[in-house]
């Protein structure tokens, strides 16, 4: 008597998409070491950079929020501000990679017998993935120069740098800009010429 060939189609939904945590931010600041008056400030794009794209305003707003937290007031009148905060950002690709597939299908074979004269066994399993996104790794940098308007002297400047994976929450412009600006102005003005890592 033949037993029917049994084939099991198993869909493993347990393999979830990877979770991408925000990466640490490397921050370097330089300044003159002299006291900096908390006065009015105007936010402007840094000269000789390509920071005029649609994301510029997101980074400029994040810098403005941190400066206001420190006591600098945005200049909104025709009176020239005490300082100019020149802002620039850059995002460059460091390459692409493919995520593991979120769904794996396994096909398993059963066995059957050929009766009293003997039997033939059929078995084995095959697994393959379905899906899996291609992601890009980006390096993002934020620069800020704080210049005294009266003599155009740069009294403070800083750079923040971090990596992000495309299409993830930490890579969203508003999230990335806020994190980088907060790290850049952490313990303002910071120790001059020293690179710190902010998690």
C-alpha positions, 0 to 999 in steps of 0.5 A: 500500500502506497503512502501519499507523498507529503510536502510541507510548505513552511513560511518562516515569518520569524525573521524580522527586518534588522533594527538600525540604532542611531550611530555615535557622532564624532564632534570637533570644535575650535574656538579662541577661548574668550567669553562669547556674548549671548546676543543676536545671531543670523543663520546663513548658508556657509559660503563656497558649499553646496548646502543650498538643497531642500534639506538645508533649512532642516539643518539650519532650523536645528542649529537655530534651536540649539543656539536659542537654547544657549541664549542666542536670539535670532535676528528678525529686524533690520538691525544687524545681528551680533553674530553670524552662524554659517551652516553647511552640511554634506551627505555622501554615499559610502556604498550599498548592501543588501539586508537579509530577507525578512521571509524565508520559505522552506520546502520539505519532502516526505517519504513513501514505501513501495510495499512488501518488496521494499521501499524508496525514500524521498526526503530533503528540504530547500530554503530560500529567502523572499524580499530583502531591501538594498540599503545605502550607507551615508556619511553626514557632516554638519559644520557651523561657524560662529562669526562676529559681525563687527570684524568678521572674526570666527570665534567658534567653529565645529563639525559633527560627523556620523553614519546612517542607513538610508530609509531608516528612522535615524536617517530621516532629515529632521531626526538626523539634523536634531541629533547632530546639532545637539551633539555639536553644541553639547557642553558649548563651547567645548574643549578646543581641538579635541574630538569627542564621541556623542552617543 
